Amino acid sequence: MATLKDIASACNVSVTTVSRVLSDDQTLSVSKENRKKIQQVAEKMGYVKKHPSQSHHLHIAVVLWYDPKQEIKDPYYMEIRHGIEKAAKEQGIYIMTLYRQDGQFNLDLLSNIDGLIALGKFKEAEIRAFEKKTRHLVFVDSDPNSHRYDCVTIDFEKALDEITAHLFEAGYRHIGYIGGYENNDETTALIETREKLLKKHLKSRGYCDEIHVHRGFFTSESGYQFMKQAIETKALADVYFCANDTIAIGAMKALHEANLKIPKDVAIIGFNDIAQARYMHPSLTTLKVETTAMGEEALQSLLRRIVDPNRVPIKKIVPTKLIKRQSA
């Protein structure tokens, strides 16, 4: 079977040039004549393009919109990252992780990468900067442009349908929310998708009260402080939907300290189903997100993108499932 080295020798060019031409890298500075010659020689020699998973020399960057401290406080993205790393290790692919530091990314650290997985929500300028590093991009937990980029997300609409249906079937009417703003820069605070969809469902039933809506950070400290505030002002809802399990854990701590019973006095429902959720007292009702699968699917999308850069972008939607436990 012909190799890249065989083709390079026959065409009197470097192996790197052959590899990039056969991967249809349009950023490569090579004449049309040489590009055509390489393609014709490869076809004549019967060259079979390998899937990237067969290579032990791929270098992939994982860029997180969080900084390391934020990732520890909200393990959702950490679990997705672990899914990417697990799949990469199994296939012999080298992963470099780049975090946001002081609101910025040091993209100079990324050199000679074969592809990039962007984990979180990013500004247009940041995405343009990523494209200068590699044309092979996959986004996880965001869909900046489904006509241009592969992405892996969850169906938030269906998830909130399931959550609100469960709460109303259980008899809850005064439903609160504790979440956070999504900041993709230092000045922009965006209303988070889960809050928007919850309000949509509550308004359709005539049960939306802003007094029970709290926005801060996606941390246990934020959940704890907002629940303490609601207890002190006697403005408690019957149940609180928390944007992640970490917030829910903080809220439950505040309720325990006030000697309020969960779910008898106030019920709690989370989002993500992190490992601690089942061991809380009471165990936490939450929406399970298959974070490991999201990471694995992101890597597979990137490998296919590297093999065929001109393929149609694919959006993958990973299913979720409501895990009913004792807290709601």
C-alpha positions in Angstrom: 0.0 0.0 0.0 1.3 3.4 -1.0 2.4 5.8 1.8 2.6 9.6 2.1 6.4 9.2 1.8 6.1 7.3 -1.5 3.9 10.0 -3.0 6.1 12.7 -1.7 9.2 11.1 -3.3 7.4 10.6 -6.6 6.3 14.3 -6.6 9.5 15.7 -5.2 7.7 17.5 -2.4 7.6 17.1 1.4 5.5 14.6 3.2 3.7 17.5 5.0 2.8 19.0 1.7 1.3 15.7 0.5 -0.6 15.2 3.7 -2.1 18.7 3.6 -3.0 18.4 -0.1 -4.8 15.1 0.4 -6.6 16.5 3.4 -7.8 19.3 1.1 -6.2 22.0 3.2 -7.0 25.2 1.2 -4.7 27.3 3.4 -1.6 25.5 2.0 0.4 27.7 -0.4 0.9 25.3 -3.3 0.4 25.7 -7.0 -2.7 24.2 -8.7 -0.3 22.1 -10.9 1.4 20.6 -7.9 -1.8 20.0 -6.0 -3.3 18.2 -9.1 -0.1 16.2 -9.6 -0.1 15.0 -6.0 -3.8 14.0 -6.2 -3.2 12.1 -9.5 -0.1 10.3 -8.2 -1.9 9.3 -5.0 -4.8 7.9 -7.0 -2.5 6.1 -9.4 -0.5 4.5 -6.5 -3.7 3.4 -4.8 -3.2 5.5 -1.7 -5.9 4.9 1.0 -6.4 7.8 3.4 -6.2 6.7 7.0 -8.8 7.7 9.5 -7.2 10.0 12.1 -7.9 7.5 14.9 -5.3 5.3 13.2 -2.6 7.9 13.8 -0.7 8.4 17.0 0.5 11.8 16.0 -2.6 14.0 16.0 -2.5 17.0 18.2 -5.9 18.3 19.3 -6.6 21.5 21.4 -9.5 21.7 23.8 -10.3 25.3 24.6 -12.5 26.0 27.6 -14.4 29.2 28.1 -13.9 28.8 31.9 -10.8 29.4 33.9 -9.5 26.5 36.1 -11.2 27.8 39.3 -14.6 28.1 37.6 -14.2 24.6 36.2 -13.7 23.1 39.6 -16.7 25.0 41.1 -19.0 23.9 38.2 -17.9 20.4 37.1 -20.2 20.2 34.1 -17.5 21.2 31.6 -14.9 19.2 33.5 -16.9 16.0 32.9 -17.2 16.8 29.2 -13.5 17.5 29.0 -12.8 14.1 30.7 -15.0 12.5 28.0 -12.8 14.0 25.3 -9.6 13.0 27.0 -10.8 9.5 27.6 -11.6 9.0 24.0 -8.4 10.6 22.9 -6.3 8.4 25.1 -7.9 5.3 23.7 -7.0 6.4 20.2 -3.5 7.6 20.9 -4.3 11.3 20.3 -2.4 14.1 22.1 -4.7 16.6 23.9 -3.7 20.1 24.9 -6.1 22.0 27.2 -6.3 25.8 27.1 -8.2 27.7 29.7 -9.4 31.3 29.7 -7.0 33.4 31.9 -7.9 36.9 33.0 -10.7 36.9 30.4 -8.3 36.0 27.5 -6.9 33.0 25.7 -3.1 32.7 25.0 -3.5 31.2 21.6 0.2 31.5 21.0 0.5 28.3 23.1 -1.4 26.4 20.3 1.0 25.6 17.4 0.8 22.9 14.8 -2.6 21.6 16.0 -4.7 19.3 13.8 -8.0 20.5 15.2 -9.7 22.3 18.1 -12.7 21.6 20.3 -14.2 24.7 21.8 -16.0 23.9 25.0 -18.6 26.6 26.1 -19.8 29.9 24.6 -17.4 32.1 22.7 -17.5 35.5 21.1 -17.3 35.9 17.3 -13.8 37.4 17.6 -12.6 34.4 19.6 -14.0 32.0 17.0 -12.2 34.0 14.3 -9.0 33.6 16.3 -9.5 29.9 16.6 -9.9 29.6 12.8 -6.5 31.2 12.3 -5.1 28.2 14.3 -7.0 25.5 12.4 -9.8 25.1 10.0 -11.0 22.0 11.9 -13.4 23.2 14.7 -16.1 21.5 16.8 -18.2 23.3 19.4 -19.6 21.7 22.5 -22.6 23.1 24.5 -23.0 25.9 21.9 -24.0 26.2 18.3 -22.5 29.4 16.9 -23.3 28.6 13.3 -24.7 25.2 12.4 -24.0 25.9 8.7 -20.3 26.3 9.3 -19.3 24.3 12.3 -19.9 20.8 13.7 -21.3 21.0 17.2 -22.6 18.8 20.1 -25.4 20.1 22.3 -28.3 18.9 24.4 -32.0 19.6 23.7 -32.8 22.2 26.3 -36.3 22.6 25.1 -37.1 19.0 25.6 -35.3 19.0 28.9 -37.3 21.9 30.3 -40.5 20.3 29.0 -39.7 17.3 31.1 -38.8 19.2 34.2 -41.8 21.5 34.2 -44.2 18.6 33.4 -42.8 16.7 36.4 -43.2 19.7 38.7 -46.7 20.5 37.7 -47.7 16.8 37.9 -46.3 16.8 41.5 -48.6 19.7 42.4 -46.1 22.6 42.5 -47.3 25.9 41.3 -45.0 28.5 42.8 -41.8 27.6 41.0 -38.5 29.4 41.6 -35.3 29.5 39.7 -31.7 29.9 40.9 -29.1 30.2 38.1 -26.4 32.5 36.7 -25.6 34.8 33.9 -23.6 33.6 30.9 -20.7 35.9 30.4 -18.6 35.5 27.3 -16.7 38.7 28.0 -16.2 41.1 30.9 -19.1 43.4 29.9 -21.8 41.2 28.5 -24.2 39.3 30.8 -26.6 37.0 28.9 -29.8 35.5 30.3 -29.2 31.7 30.4 -31.1 29.3 28.2 -32.6 27.3 31.0 -34.1 30.4 32.7 -35.6 31.6 29.4 -37.3 28.2 28.8 -38.5 27.8 32.3 -40.1 31.3 32.2 -41.7 30.4 28.8 -43.3 27.3 30.3 -44.4 29.0 33.5 -45.9 32.0 31.6 -47.9 29.6 29.4 -49.5 28.3 32.6 -49.8 31.6 34.3 -47.3 30.9 37.1 -44.3 33.1 36.6 -43.2 35.3 39.5 -40.0 37.3 39.2 -39.7 37.4 43.0 -38.6 33.8 42.9 -36.0 34.2 40.1 -32.4 34.6 41.3 -29.3 35.0 39.1 -25.7 35.0 40.2 -23.0 32.4 39.5 -23.0 28.7 38.7 -21.5 27.8 42.1 -22.7 26.3 45.4 -21.9 29.6 47.2 -24.3 31.4 44.9 -27.1 28.9 45.5 -26.5 29.1 49.2 -26.6 32.9 49.4 -29.8 33.2 47.3 -31.6 30.6 49.3 -30.6 32.3 52.5 -31.9 35.5 51.1 -35.2 34.0 50.2 -35.5 32.4 53.7 -34.7 35.7 55.4 -37.2 37.7 53.4 -39.9 34.9 53.7 -40.2 34.9 49.9 -39.9 31.2 49.4 -41.2 29.3 46.4 -42.7 25.8 46.7 -39.8 24.4 44.6 -36.6 25.7 43.1 -35.2 24.6 39.8 -31.5 25.1 39.9 -29.5 25.6 36.7 -27.0 23.0 37.8 -26.5 20.5 40.6 -23.7 22.6 42.2 -26.2 25.5 42.8 -28.7 23.0 44.1 -26.2 21.7 46.7 -25.7 25.2 48.1 -29.4 25.9 48.2 -30.0 22.6 50.1 -27.3 23.5 52.6 -29.1 26.8 53.4 -32.4 25.0 53.8 -30.9 22.5 56.2 -29.4 25.3 58.3 -32.8 26.9 58.6 -34.3 23.6 59.7 -36.6 23.5 56.6 -37.5 20.1 55.3 -36.8 19.0 51.7 -39.1 18.5 49.9 -41.9 19.0 52.5 -41.2 22.7 53.0 -39.2 23.5 49.9 -38.4 21.1 47.1 -35.2 21.3 45.0 -34.5 20.0 41.4 -31.1 20.3 39.8 -29.5 19.9 36.3 -26.6 17.6 35.2 -26.7 14.7 37.6 -23.2 15.0 38.9 -21.7 12.2 41.0 -22.7 13.8 44.4 -26.4 14.2 43.4 -27.4 10.7 44.5 -25.6 11.0 47.8 -27.2 14.2 49.0 -29.7 14.2 51.9 -32.3 13.9 50.5 -31.0 12.6 47.2 -31.3 15.2 44.4 -33.9 15.0 41.7 -32.1 16.2 38.6 -31.8 16.1 34.8 -29.1 13.7 33.7 -26.8 15.1 31.0 -24.6 12.5 29.3 -21.5 14.7 29.6 -19.0 11.9 28.9 -20.8 11.0 25.7 -20.8 14.7 24.7 -17.0 14.8 24.9 -16.6 11.5 23.0 -19.0 12.6 20.2 -17.1 15.9 19.9 -13.8 14.1 19.4 -15.4 11.8 16.8 -16.9 14.8 14.9 -13.5 16.5 14.9 -11.7 13.3 13.6 -14.2 13.1 10.7 -13.8 16.8 10.0 -10.0 16.3 9.8 -10.5 13.4 7.3 -12.9 15.4 5.2 -12.7 19.2 5.8 -15.5 19.9 3.2 -18.1 17.6 4.6 -21.5 19.1 5.6 -21.4 20.3 9.3 -23.2 18.0 11.6 -25.1 19.0 14.7 -25.4 16.2 17.3 -28.0 16.4 20.0 -27.3 14.2 23.0 -30.5 13.1 24.9 -31.2 13.9 28.6 -33.2 12.1 31.2 -35.0 13.2 34.3 -33.8 11.3 37.4 -36.5 11.3 40.0 -35.2 11.1 43.5 -36.3 12.4 46.9 -35.7 16.2 46.7 -38.7 17.0 44.4 
